[in-house]
């Protein structure tokens, strides 16, 4: 298991950790009691990578960390879902770039991740060599340069922060040279899964390209470690706003206590809860799916019971490429001639007037 000490005379710590990643079932620790034949069968289709840092967060077989990184036979036995649930390929004018919304694009610049999440909506191609190439990156930049309506570019993959500093610097330099690109965002799970990658040198490099934003991804409070806190502090101290896009996962975080704790701890490491996502309907991930009602109930449990800063948007990315839609619990319970009946976080109902003159005392409790 990873104990934080490693010979780094020849290469940075994060590279040394990554080089010891587990790719085969034989390398998994015996205490996990994982079935090697089952894992071997799954990774023929969906590759495995678990670096020693993230592996060390597992406390026992089947816990929330285990479920996110250890292959499960249900990934290949359950045929529900879609290979490309968001129809990214259908909205890709050039390979590796999705242009679904008018003013922004998703741009894949890396095919590698520090850990291959078992619930990934791109598991059809993450970890495969054909996902991203130098030519696809060049084509993507050419496309962005030609389309002046694009003002916002989200770098994704794989994980953009697994690029070498010089490679990432080259991509960011090209994008910043395009006058109509106003905002650059980076979608990365590195602060969670390999926080050692966020060196001071990386943070200093990124801040040269402001305005730049980082969307990271924590799913469970146990992922918020001192190392993760340091990674986020380095980015925040570089003036980079940090948001978290959590995915609601069955058996991992689909309860109010876990989500509430996670959102509160994110703020302590200077990460703003941004989205709580309904899991995408990707093939091989059905055992993680939760009903929409579960997410709505969790959102209702957050509202009013913790700071508004802790409350993300609950959103579903519509199958087939319909885009993101925010979902809210039903607080408006009805209408009367004088106003709307609205429920508060305690379940009490109030009448909110259509016009101030209709109610001399605004916020009057409605009769029960």
Buried (B, 14 or more C-beta within 10 A) or exposed (E): EBEEEBEEEEEBBBBBBBEEBBEEBEEBEEEBEBEEEBBBBBBEEBBBBBBBBBBBBBEEEEBBBBBBBBBBBBBBEBEEBBEBBBBBEEBBEBBBBBBBBEEBBBBBBBBBBBBBBBBBBBBBBBBEEEBBEEEBBEBBBEBBBEBEEBBBBBBBBBBBBBBEBEBBBBBBEBBBEBEEBEBBBBBBBBBBBBBBBBBEEBBEBBBEBBEBBBBBBBBBBBBBBEBBBBBBBBBBEBEBBBBBBBBBBBBBBBBBEBBBBBBBBBBEBBBBBBBBBBBBBBBBBBBBBBEEEBBBBBBBBBBEEBEEEBBBBBBBBBBEBEEBEEBEBEBEEEEEEEBBBBBEBEEEBBBBBBEEEEBEEEEEEBEE
